[in-house]
């Protein structure tokens, strides 16, 4: 094919191979040099990427350097042309090929492909070139599909498609044939590591029994750090599952754990929220669950809204360290990030408990709440009463019709009215069931709780809040306290009351619910003891 460049033109060249057994970038380099000599071109610089795929420009350092020079050099410093072996060597991705070739041509550089049969001039040449880029991209897709199919086939035979085995397994090389060049084709099978597999099994068993990551690390030491065990306990490979992309092959390798142990461990695993998301309000953060602070998970900074974290001061210098709450933002970003101060945990918790006992867990508050709910339910009574009245009228009409049909049957025989009588009796049964349902709904449209029941329920809750188990107290407190805002000298308690604590669920006219959230002020001194 005729060279599109004039003799003595200054040119650059770009070559690339993908690292395959039958590829050698040296062949491309020699072909480029021969092309330049044949057409009298002056080869100023050769950019060469070895063992780099054409599916992306990432990782192709020489290509990136060439494009940087194309964008930044002055016009007089740029070459007249860029010589390539094939357009597929330049880029196989269709968008990349179009984008980077346009960037080269916009600087006045002519692209010359040695092996591609492309017309030299006119829009027809560009059309053929675009079809060539499409074909190269299609080849890449087909190649990817073939490679993926081959990897899936290896996985189904129990061979690892690549990567490193997780701790507890080792790679066992297996020859499954020969390559085109005569070299042996070797793949790997993952088999249990005789040294570490027993430790991995023990780690899973300990976790299923409720052991902490620290205890597991001290007992097994199978991983380098305590924080690494969380990933291990989410790895399905230990069930004998081999993954290859979206394919999972059950029983491809020997399992180190049973499905029962897997389920037990997953039940104890808390998933970390995605970046930017908060932990659930039910206090499921692992450190929150085991926190010795009563308001952990409930306390928020009154100034910036960050979660308040509990900690201890003077741990090494005092026999009884001082417990305090501190704004999480202040703790992470420094003293100037929030004006909230450290608060005496004993004082704050005492103020919260005083408000809970004196405001929330009182018969007067619960009785007012019941009255408010009854007032809301009373708005629906008008509709129920109207439906009851209409159903009774319908029943009376059906009753008269049945009486008439019985008279007709007595006079002219049952055959004259038998079929119609059955229909009317069925209609009557349906109306009677509907009337019973409406009357039951009306009877339950008002909450009636004896005062002594309210007193007994509140007394039981109060007693449970005095237990020494902080975690149990915190879980109970979270049922009616949604948030506690903590300021330097005062705070605010946001609370409601679970109505289903008063009556069995089956007796409720409506689904059990909390009352509308309310707030009360808290006041304390920030002085430490």
Order of alpha helices (4+ residues) and beta strands (2+ residues): beta-alpha-beta-alpha-beta-alpha-alpha-beta-alpha-beta-beta-alpha-alpha-alpha-beta-beta-alpha-alpha-beta-beta-beta-alpha-beta-alpha-alpha-alpha-alpha-alpha-alpha-beta-beta-beta
